[in-house]
Amino acid sequence: MEILLLLILQTEFRSPHFFFLANSELIFFAKKRGTYPNSFDEEMAETSSTGALVPSVKSEPKWGGEAVNLSVSQAGCGEDTTTGGEVCGARVEPDKDLLCPICMQVIKDAFLTACGHTFCYMCIVTHLNNKSDCPCCGQYLTTNQLYPNFLLNKLLKKQSARQIAKNASPTEHLRLALQQGFEVSVKELDTLISLLQEKKRKMEQEEAETNMQILLDFLHCLKKQKIDELKEVQSDLQYIKEDMNSVERHRIELYRAKERYSMKLRMLADDPMAPKVRSSSLDKHNTGFVAGTRAVQGSTCSGSFQGKKVDPKAQGNSQGYQRKDAFSGSDPRNAISQSGLMVARKRRVHAQFTDFQEYYLQKRRQGASQSKNQDEKAVNGLSREGYHASLEDFQSVLTTFTRYSRLRVIAELRHGDLFHSANIVSSIEFDRDDELFAIAGVSRRIKVFEFSTVVNEPADVHLPVVEMPTRSKLSCLSWNKSIRNHIASSDYEGIVTVWDVTTRQSVMEYDEHEKRAWSVDFSPTDPSLLVSGSDDCKVKIWCTKQEASVLNIDMKANICCVKYNPGSSIYVAVGSADHHIHYYDLRNTSAPVHVFSGHRKTVSYVKFLSNNELASASTDSTLRLWDVREHCPVRTYRGHTNEKNFVGLTVNNEYIACGSETNDVFVYHKAIPKPAAWHKFGCSDMDDTDDDAGSYFISAVCWKRDSPTMLTANSQGTIKVLVLAA
């Protein structure tokens, strides 16, 4: 078609510049006969580097995503081809004559210039808005010298329709043929209809079979899942039945033991030859019960003598009943008290029933899985007449958790400082023997108090037994676990100092940190080693026998807390602003042993409950428990509020306690993710005249070792001694 068009143009027109109008289509040619370029490659070769502008995004995509070739194929197949198509088995390159010299895409909305070049309308207009020359030959050109190329546009549209028809499906071809009035006989139509119906039937059948297969697969998966759940429930029920039988047997044994004991006491009471034995037995085993019985008897007698005599027979019977109660150990008032306590403990169990259920089943399943791989007697031995080890562990948790329900204030420490209005306590620490405790904070002083004096001798202001001034605000304290009179401190200047409490002088002073040191900790196994962490992203190991640091760990984030593993001086846990806890073996610090991930914000504290259990606090308002031996998370605790401040963290074997930005102290049992007890500083039961606590937060907490007692302090400088109570 292109060759035919060129032949017509060469034979009909002679003038160098002319217009040709045919069928309302305007074509403009700007060259003499014989000067037309054979392809756009020659024109592009003449183009100077004028910096033609190209639109970054085309308004419409190319036809079929490819350029269209209108030239006769060189492969000799006599058909129009496309860039992406194949002719006679060979792939044909696009005809570059139909590409816009500016955007190098198939021309869209073709326009001719006065100099005889064709461009996309948007391409040439955009170019002429910035320059006034032809992108191909560089001749002067304006938008008034642009003319639409109707014939080329028509040819491109026809070719596009032809290409669409070529790529159409057989169904589309049939539809187009019928729409265009294709002649077909009735017999041929019947044959086509039969074929179509048969094809439709097969497709419907295949689709129905596919749908049934998909549905069947889903039901198989659902059945398998439910069977697995049923097996798990059946296993859980079996565990529960076994444990119920074990508990019932043990309860019966306790009841029988109690009956045997009561029978022995009654035999001793009825034996006239053994008054001394009876008396000693009563004094040893039933002092409380006898005292309670006498109290009841005394109150009864005093009430009955008011206005009438006591019937001797009735009095004898009463004494007989009282003696029976005394020997059987059943004080009515004590029974009522025990009953009320049992109801309260049951109520606490039901309040946390879901958490207890999850913990019980987790322990029981773990025990069952271990028994498959190891000897039942060695690992899950029945410890108390059929008691399973995991059941005994759960009973311990249940007993410990329900034993306490609140925190009670037993003392309040007042340590007013006339010369320092800032009393925020950053750290509280008990000494090795839990007899002394030290506090420090922004007041630039370390104060040491005697715990028994604070608790047993209430006073308006308690005076410290030792007070040591410092040059800077203090962030952390750590008592030496072996040398009682040594305590270490870290301050806002980055200095780590070891103090002798007896002489009130510094023993060693380390100033290698470049920024504020947030945390310091003495090794529990080597009294000469301590570790510190700072805002300079460095963890340093110090030795009291030398002035320079022993080891340096350079990390990429601010260090907020460091802690030695209580079972070894070679393992250190580091909490940082990168939201992670890095657990290091100091024998190889090139990489941490493990990085515990889970917190969403800065890790502010790390504390070890045992050699394998690590607790952490973060400003994401959560506490987390980790297993450092298995390198896995154990539990997440929520209930307190902590988004920006250091609110303290302390642990013992069973409980984890922390502060809150609501001025509350929260206590968690390590097996249950919800608080077991809490206390609000603004609601002290010893001082009802506290100021509004809304602007204060808990800043430090510390357990007394192996005790339900803890020390707590808030940002106001108030220090309270709290104890867990029923």
C-alpha positions in Angstrom: 0.0 0.0 0.0 2.8 2.4 0.8 4.5 1.6 -2.6 1.2 2.2 -4.4 0.8 5.5 -2.6 4.4 6.6 -3.6 3.8 5.7 -7.2 0.6 7.7 -7.4 2.4 10.7 -5.9 5.4 10.4 -8.2 3.3 10.3 -11.4 0.6 12.9 -10.6 2.4 15.8 -8.9 5.4 17.9 -10.1 5.5 21.1 -8.1 7.7 21.3 -5.1 4.9 22.6 -2.8 1.3 21.7 -3.3 -1.9 20.7 -1.5 -4.0 17.7 -2.6 -7.6 17.5 -1.6 -9.4 14.1 -2.1 -12.5 12.8 -0.2 -12.2 15.7 2.3 -8.7 14.6 3.3 -5.8 17.1 3.2 -2.3 15.9 2.5 0.6 18.3 2.5 3.9 17.4 0.8 6.9 19.7 1.0 9.5 18.2 -1.4 10.0 17.7 -5.1 9.4 14.4 -6.8 12.2 12.0 -6.1 13.4 13.8 -2.9 11.1 12.0 -0.5 13.1 9.9 2.0 12.7 6.2 1.8 12.4 5.9 5.6 12.4 8.0 8.7 15.9 6.7 9.5 17.3 9.1 6.9 15.4 12.0 8.3 16.5 11.2 11.8 20.1 11.0 10.6 19.7 14.7 9.5 18.4 15.7 12.9 20.7 17.9 14.8 20.9 17.7 18.6 18.4 20.4 19.3 17.0 18.7 22.5 13.5 18.0 21.4 11.1 17.6 24.4 9.3 14.3 24.8 6.2 13.9 27.0 6.9 11.6 29.9 3.6 9.8 29.7 1.7 9.1 26.5 -2.0 9.9 26.6 -3.0 6.5 25.1 -1.1 3.2 24.8 0.0 1.8 21.5 -2.3 -0.5 19.7 -2.1 -3.9 21.3 0.9 -2.6 23.2 3.1 -2.8 20.0 3.9 -0.6 17.0 2.1 -1.4 13.7 3.9 -2.1 10.5 2.1 -1.0 7.3 4.9 -2.1 4.9 4.9 -5.2 2.8 6.7 -8.0 4.7 10.2 -8.7 3.5 9.5 -12.3 4.3 7.3 -12.5 1.3 4.1 -13.5 3.1 2.1 -10.5 1.7 0.4 -9.6 5.0 0.7 -6.7 7.4 2.6 -7.6 10.5 3.0 -6.3 14.0 6.0 -5.9 16.2 5.0 -8.7 18.5 3.6 -11.1 15.8 5.3 -13.7 13.7 5.1 -14.0 9.9 5.9 -17.4 8.2 7.5 -18.4 11.5 9.9 -15.4 11.7 9.6 -12.4 14.0 9.4 -9.1 12.1 10.8 -5.9 13.4 8.5 -2.8 13.5 8.4 -0.4 10.6 10.4 2.6 11.8 8.8 4.8 9.1 5.7 5.0 11.3 7.4 6.0 14.5 7.2 9.6 15.7 10.7 11.1 15.6 10.1 12.7 19.0 8.5 10.0 21.2 9.7 7.0 19.0 6.2 5.5 19.3 3.6 4.8 16.6 2.3 8.1 15.4 -0.9 9.1 17.2 -3.1 11.9 15.6 -0.6 12.5 12.8 0.3 16.1 11.7 2.5 17.3 8.9 4.9 20.2 9.1 5.7 22.7 6.3 9.0 21.0 5.9 7.4 17.6 5.2 7.9 15.7 8.5 5.2 13.9 10.4 4.8 13.9 14.2 2.2 13.1 16.9 0.2 16.2 17.4 0.9 16.4 21.2 4.6 15.8 20.6 5.2 18.5 18.1 3.0 21.0 19.9 4.8 20.4 23.1 8.1 20.9 21.3 7.0 24.1 19.6 5.9 25.5 23.0 9.6 25.6 23.9 11.4 25.9 20.5 10.5 27.2 17.1 12.2 24.7 14.8 11.6 21.3 13.3 13.0 18.5 15.4 14.1 16.7 12.3 15.6 19.3 10.0 15.9 22.3 12.2 13.9 24.7 9.9 11.9 27.5 11.4 8.5 26.2 12.4 5.5 27.4 14.3 2.1 25.9 15.2 0.5 27.7 12.3 2.6 25.6 9.9 1.1 22.3 11.2 -1.5 20.4 9.1 -3.4 17.2 9.9 -2.5 14.2 7.9 -6.0 12.7 7.4 -4.9 10.0 5.0 -2.2 8.6 7.3 -4.6 8.6 10.2 -7.2 6.8 8.2 -4.6 4.2 7.1 -3.5 3.7 10.6 -7.1 3.3 11.8 -7.8 0.7 9.1 -4.6 -1.2 10.0 -5.6 -1.1 13.7 -9.0 -2.6 12.9 -7.4 -5.2 10.7 -4.9 -6.1 13.5 -7.8 -6.4 16.0 -9.6 -8.7 13.6 -6.5 -10.7 13.1 -6.0 -11.2 16.9 -9.7 -11.8 17.5 -10.9 -15.2 18.8 -12.8 -17.7 16.6 -15.9 -16.8 18.4 -15.4 -13.1 17.6 -14.8 -14.0 14.0 -18.0 -16.0 13.8 -20.0 -13.2 15.4 -18.5 -10.6 13.1 -19.3 -12.8 10.1 -22.9 -13.3 11.1 -23.3 -9.6 11.8 -21.9 -8.7 8.3 -24.5 -10.9 6.7 -22.4 -14.0 5.9 -24.5 -16.5 3.9 -25.0 -19.8 5.6 -27.6 -22.5 5.1 -30.0 -23.8 7.7 -28.3 -27.2 7.7 -24.9 -25.6 8.4 -26.5 -23.5 11.1 -28.0 -26.7 12.7 -24.6 -28.3 12.6 -23.0 -25.3 14.2 -25.7 -25.1 16.8 -25.2 -28.8 17.6 -21.5 -28.3 17.9 -22.0 -25.3 20.2 -24.4 -27.1 22.4 -22.1 -30.1 22.7 -19.2 -27.8 23.5 -21.3 -25.9 26.1 -22.4 -29.2 27.7 -18.8 -30.4 28.0 -17.6 -27.0 29.4 -20.5 -27.0 32.0 -19.6 -30.6 33.0 -15.9 -29.7 33.4 -16.8 -26.6 35.4 -19.1 -28.6 37.6 -16.5 -31.2 38.2 -13.9 -28.6 39.0 -16.3 -26.9 41.4 -17.0 -30.2 43.1 -13.3 -31.0 43.4 -12.6 -27.6 45.0 -15.5 -28.0 47.4 -14.3 -31.6 48.3 -10.8 -30.4 48.9 -12.1 -27.7 51.2 -14.2 -30.2 53.1 -11.3 -32.6 53.4 -9.1 -29.8 54.9 -11.8 -28.7 57.2 -12.4 -32.3 58.4 -8.7 -32.7 59.0 -8.5 -29.5 61.0 -11.5 -30.4 63.1 -10.2 -33.9 63.7 -6.9 -32.4 64.9 -8.9 -30.0 67.1 -11.0 -32.9 68.4 -7.9 -35.0 69.1 -6.4 -32.0 71.0 -9.6 -31.5 73.0 -9.8 -35.3 73.8 -6.2 -35.2 74.9 -6.9 -32.2 77.1 -9.9 -33.9 78.5 -7.8 -36.9 79.3 -5.2 -34.7 81.0 -8.0 -33.1 83.0 -9.5 -36.4 84.1 -6.1 -37.8 85.2 -5.4 -34.7 87.2 -8.8 -34.6 88.7 -8.4 -38.2 89.9 -4.9 -37.4 91.3 -6.2 -34.3 93.1 -9.2 -36.2 94.5 -7.0 -39.0 95.8 -4.7 -36.6 97.4 -7.6 -34.7 99.0 -9.0 -37.9 100.4 -5.6 -38.8 101.8 -5.4 -35.3 103.5 -8.9 -35.8 105.0 -7.9 -39.3 106.3 -4.7 -37.9 107.8 -6.7 -35.2 109.5 -9.2 -37.8 110.9 -6.3 -40.0 112.1 -4.8 -37.0 113.8 -8.1 -35.9 115.4 -8.7 -39.5 116.6 -5.3 -39.6 118.3 -6.1 -36.3 120.0 -9.4 -37.6 121.2 -7.8 -40.8 122.5 -5.3 -38.7 124.4 -8.1 -36.6 125.8 -10.0 -39.7 127.0 -7.0 -41.4 128.5 -6.7 -40.4 132.2 -3.2 -41.8 132.4 -1.8 -39.4 129.9 -2.8 -35.8 131.0 0.7 -34.5 130.5 0.9 -36.0 127.0 -2.5 -34.5 126.2 -1.5 -31.1 127.5 1.8 -31.1 125.5 0.0 -32.3 122.4 -2.5 -29.5 122.7 0.1 -26.9 123.3 2.1 -28.1 120.3 -0.5 -28.6 117.7 -3.7 -26.7 118.7 -2.6 -23.6 120.5 -4.5 -21.4 118.1 -7.6 -23.5 118.2 -7.8 -23.8 122.0 -7.2 -20.0 122.3 -10.0 -19.4 119.9 -12.3 -21.8 121.7 -11.6 -20.2 125.1 -12.3 -16.8 123.6 -15.7 -18.0 122.3 -16.4 -19.7 125.6 -15.6 -16.5 127.6 -17.7 -14.3 125.5 -20.6 -16.8 125.7 -20.4 -17.1 129.5 -20.2 -13.3 130.0 -23.3 -12.9 127.9 -25.3 -15.7 129.6 -24.7 -14.6 133.2 -26.4 -11.3 132.5 -29.9 -11.9 134.0 -30.1 -15.7 134.5 -28.3 -18.8 135.8 -26.5 -21.2 133.5 -28.0 -24.6 133.3 -25.3 -27.0 134.6 -26.4 -29.7 132.2 -26.3 -27.3 129.3 -23.0 -26.0 130.5 -21.6 -29.5 130.6 -22.9 -30.2 127.1 -21.5 -26.9 125.9 -18.1 -27.7 127.4 -18.2 -31.1 125.8 -18.9 -29.6 122.4 -16.2 -27.1 122.9 -13.7 -29.8 123.9 -14.7 -31.7 120.8 -14.2 -28.6 118.6 -10.9 -28.0 120.2 -9.6 -31.5 119.6 -10.9 -31.7 116.1 -9.4 -28.3 115.2 -12.6 -26.7 114.0 -13.0 -23.1 115.3 -16.2 -21.7 114.0 -14.8 -18.2 113.5 -11.7 -19.6 111.9 -13.8 -21.7 109.6 -15.8 -18.6 108.6 -12.6 -16.8 107.9 -11.1 -19.6 105.9 -14.4 -19.9 103.9 -14.3 -16.2 103.1 -10.7 -16.5 102.0 -11.5 -19.5 99.8 -14.3 -17.6 98.1 -12.1 -14.6 97.4 -9.4 -16.9 96.0 -11.9 -18.7 93.8 -13.1 -15.3 92.6 -9.6 -14.4 91.6 -9.3 -17.6 89.7 -12.5 -17.1 87.7 -11.5 -13.5 87.0 -8.3 -14.8 85.2 -9.8 -18.2 84.1 -8.9 -17.9 80.4 -5.2 -17.1 81.3 -5.1 -20.0 83.8 -6.6 -22.4 81.3 -4.1 -21.5 78.6 -1.2 -21.9 81.1 -2.5 -25.2 82.4 -3.0 -26.7 78.9 0.4 -25.4 77.7 2.2 -27.0 80.6 0.2 -30.2 80.3 0.8 -30.5 76.5 4.5 -29.8 77.0 4.8 -32.5 79.6 3.0 -35.0 77.3 5.3 -34.1 74.3 8.4 -34.5 76.5 7.2 -37.9 77.8 7.2 -39.3 74.3 10.9 -38.6 73.9 12.2 -39.2 77.3 11.6 -41.6 80.2 8.3 -40.9 81.9 9.6 -41.5 85.4 12.7 -39.3 84.8 11.0 -36.3 83.3 7.3 -36.4 84.3 7.6 -38.5 87.4 4.5 -38.7 89.6 5.8 -36.7 92.5 3.0 -37.0 95.1 0.9 -40.1 94.8 0.0 -39.7 91.2 0.7 -35.9 90.9 2.0 -35.1 87.5 5.0 -32.7 87.4 3.2 -30.2 85.2 0.1 -30.3 87.4 2.3 -29.6 90.5 3.8 -26.7 88.6 0.4 -25.4 87.7 -0.8 -25.8 91.3 2.2 -23.8 92.5 1.3 -21.0 90.1 -2.4 -21.1 91.1 -1.5 -21.0 94.7 1.0 -18.2 94.4 -1.2 -16.0 92.2 -4.4 -16.3 94.3 -2.5 -15.8 97.6 -2.3 -12.0 97.0 -4.7 -9.6 95.5 -3.5 -6.1 96.5 -0.5 -4.1 97.6 -0.5 -2.6 101.1 1.6 0.3 102.3 3.5 -0.6 105.4 5.9 2.4 105.6 6.6 5.6 103.8 10.0 7.1 103.6 10.3 10.9 103.9 13.7 12.2 103.0 13.1 15.9 102.4 16.1 17.8 101.1 16.1 21.5 101.9 18.7 22.3 99.3 17.4 20.2 96.4 13.8 20.7 95.3 14.3 18.1 92.5 13.7 14.7 94.2 13.1 12.3 91.3 14.5 8.9 92.4 16.0 7.2 89.4 17.2 4.0 91.2 16.5 2.0 94.4 18.7 -1.0 95.2 18.9 -3.4 98.2 22.4 -4.4 99.4 23.7 -8.0 99.4 21.9 -8.9 102.7 18.7 -6.8 102.1 19.5 -4.9 105.3 20.4 -1.6 103.6 19.0 0.1 100.6 20.3 3.0 98.5 18.5 5.6 96.5 19.8 8.1 93.9 18.5 10.5 91.3 18.6 14.0 90.1 19.4 15.4 93.6 23.1 14.4 93.0 23.3 12.4 96.2 23.5 8.7 97.1 21.5 8.1 100.3 21.7 4.8 102.2 19.0 3.8 104.6 18.5 1.0 107.0 15.4 -1.0 106.0 14.4 -2.2 109.5 14.5 1.4 110.8 12.3 2.8 108.0 9.7 0.0 108.5 9.7 -0.2 112.3 10.3 3.4 113.4 7.9 5.8 111.7 9.2 9.3 111.7 8.5 12.6 110.0 11.8 12.6 108.2 14.1 9.5 108.0 17.8 10.3 108.0 20.1 8.2 105.9 22.9 6.3 107.6 25.2 7.3 104.8 25.0 10.1 102.3 27.5 10.7 99.5 27.3 13.8 97.2 28.1 13.4 93.5 29.0 15.9 90.7 26.2 15.0 88.4 22.7 13.6 88.3 22.6 9.8 88.8 20.8 7.3 86.6 21.5 3.9 88.1 22.9 2.1 91.2 24.2 -1.4 91.6 25.4 -3.0 94.8 28.3 -5.4 94.7 26.9 -8.9 95.2 29.9 -10.1 97.2 31.5 -7.0 98.8 28.8 -5.5 100.9 30.1 -2.0 101.2 30.7 -1.4 97.5 28.1 0.2 95.3 28.5 1.4 91.7 26.7 4.4 90.1 26.3 5.8 86.6 25.6 9.4 85.9 24.5 11.9 83.3 28.1 12.9 82.5 28.9 9.3 81.4 31.0 8.6 84.5 30.8 5.2 86.2 31.9 5.3 89.8 32.5 2.6 92.4 31.9 3.8 96.0 32.9 2.5 99.4 29.8 3.1 101.6 31.9 2.7 104.8 34.4 5.4 104.0 32.0 7.4 101.8 34.7 7.8 99.2 35.0 6.6 95.5 37.1 3.6 95.0 37.3 3.8 91.2 36.1 6.3 88.6 35.7 5.5 84.9 35.1 8.3 82.4 35.4 6.6 79.0 31.8 7.0 78.0 31.2 10.1 75.8 27.6 10.6 76.7 25.1 9.9 79.5 25.5 6.5 81.0 22.0 5.0 81.7 22.9 1.7 83.4 25.5 -0.1 85.4 25.6 -3.6 86.9 28.0 -5.6 89.1 28.7 -9.2 88.0 27.0 -11.6 90.5 29.8 -14.1 90.2 32.9 -12.0 89.9 33.0 -9.0 92.4 35.7 -7.2 90.4 33.7 -6.9 87.1 30.9 -4.5 86.2 29.2 -3.5 82.9 27.8 -0.2 81.8 25.8 1.2 78.9 25.5 4.7 77.5 24.0 7.0 75.0 27.2 6.8 73.0 26.0 3.4 71.8 28.8 1.6 73.7 28.7 -1.2 76.2 31.8 -1.3 78.4 33.1 -4.0 80.8 35.2 -2.6 83.7 37.4 -4.3 86.3 38.0 -2.7 89.7 41.7 -3.8 89.4 42.5 -1.5 86.5 41.6 2.0 85.4 40.7 1.4 81.7 37.8 -0.6 80.4 38.4 -4.4 79.9 36.1 -4.8 76.9 34.1 -2.5 74.6 31.1 -3.4 72.5 30.2 -0.8 69.9 26.5 -0.9 68.9 24.4 1.2 66.5 21.8 2.5 68.9 21.7 4.2 72.3 22.1 1.7 75.2 19.4 2.1 77.9 20.0 -1.0 80.1 22.6 -3.7 80.8 22.4 -6.8 83.1 24.7 -9.7 83.9 23.2 -13.2 83.8 23.1 -14.2 87.5 24.6 -17.6 86.8 27.7 -16.4 84.8 29.9 -13.4 84.3 30.3 -14.1 80.6 26.7 -13.4 79.5 25.2 -9.9 79.4 21.8 -8.7 78.2 21.7 -5.3 76.6 18.5 -3.3 75.9 18.7 -0.4 73.4 16.8 2.2 71.5 16.6 -0.1 68.4 13.7 -2.0 70.1 15.8 -5.1 70.6 17.6 -7.0 73.3 21.1 -8.2 72.4 22.4 -11.1 74.4 26.2 -11.3 74.3 28.8 -13.9 75.2 31.7 -11.7 76.3 34.2 -14.3 75.0 33.1 -13.4 71.5 31.5 -9.9 71.1 31.7 -9.8 67.3 28.1 -10.7 67.2 25.4 -11.3 69.8 24.4 -14.8 70.8 20.9 -13.9 70.0 18.8 -10.8 69.3 15.4 -10.9 71.0 12.8 -9.0 68.8 9.2 -8.1 69.7 9.1 -4.7 71.4 7.9 -1.9 69.2 9.8 0.9 71.0 12.9 1.5 73.1 13.8 -1.3 75.6 14.3 0.6 78.9 15.0 -2.3 81.4 16.2 -5.9 81.4 16.2 -8.1 84.5 16.9 -11.8 85.1 14.4 -13.9 87.1 16.7 -16.9 86.8 19.6 -18.1 84.8 17.2 -18.8 81.8 14.4 -16.3 82.3 14.9 -12.6 81.2 12.3 -9.9 81.7 12.3 -6.7 79.7 10.4 -3.4 79.8 9.7 -1.0 76.9 8.1 2.3 76.2 5.5 0.4 74.1 3.7 -0.2 77.5 4.5 -3.9 77.6 6.7 -6.2 79.6 8.1 -9.4 78.0 9.5 -12.6 79.3 12.2 -14.4 77.3 13.9 -17.8 77.5 17.6 -17.1 77.0 18.4 -20.8 76.8 15.9 -21.6 74.0 16.1 -18.1 72.5 12.4 -17.7 72.3 9.7 -15.4 73.7 7.6 -16.7 76.6 4.9 -14.2 77.5 3.8 -10.5 77.1 2.4 -8.5 79.9 0.0 -5.6 79.5 -1.9 -3.3 81.9 0.4 -0.5 82.8 1.2 2.7 80.8 4.7 3.5 79.7 5.3 5.7 76.6 8.2 8.0 77.3 9.7 7.7 80.9 11.8 5.2 82.8 9.3 3.7 85.2 11.3 1.0 86.8 11.4 -2.8 86.6 12.1 -5.4 89.3 11.7 -9.1 89.5 11.9 -12.1 91.9 11.4 -15.8 91.3 7.7 -15.5 90.7 6.7 -11.9 90.3 7.5 -9.0 88.0 6.8 -5.4 89.1 7.0 -2.2 87.2 5.8 1.4 87.5 3.4 3.3 85.3 3.0 6.8 84.0 -0.4 6.8 85.8 1.5 6.9 89.1 0.6 3.3 89.8 2.8 0.3 90.7 1.8 -2.9 88.9 2.7 -6.5 89.9 2.4 -9.4 87.4 2.8 -13.1 88.2 5.2 -14.4 85.6 2.7 -17.1 84.4 -0.2 -14.7 83.8 -0.2 -11.8 81.4 -2.5 -9.5 83.3 -1.7 -7.7 86.6 -2.1 -9.6 89.8 -2.2 -6.5 92.0 -1.5 -2.7 91.8 -1.3 0.3 94.0 -1.9 4.0 93.2 0.4 6.5 94.9 -2.3 9.1 95.0 -4.4 6.8 97.1 -2.0 6.0 99.9 -3.6 4.5 102.9 -1.1 6.3 105.1 -1.4 9.8 103.7 -4.6 11.0 102.3 -3.3 14.5 101.7 -1.2 13.8 98.6 -1.2 16.3 95.8 -2.8 15.5 92.5 -0.8 12.6 91.2 -1.8 13.0 87.6 1.5 14.7 86.6 3.7 12.2 88.4 4.9 8.7 87.4 6.6 5.8 89.1 10.3 6.2 88.6 11.9 3.2 90.5 10.9 -0.1 92.0 12.9 -2.9 93.8 11.9 -6.2 95.4 13.3 -7.3 98.7 14.8 -10.7 97.8 12.6 -13.8 98.6 9.9 -11.5 100.1 6.6 -10.1 99.0 7.9 -6.7 100.0 9.2 -4.0 97.6 10.4 -0.4 97.6 8.8 2.0 95.2 9.4 5.7 94.4 7.7 8.2 92.1 8.9 11.3 90.3 7.8 13.5 93.2 10.4 11.8 95.4 7.9 9.9 97.5 9.2 6.4 98.6 6.8 3.7 99.9 7.3 0.2 101.2 4.6 -2.0 99.8 3.8 -5.6 100.6 1.6 -8.1 98.7 -1.5 -8.9 100.8 -4.6 -11.1 100.4 
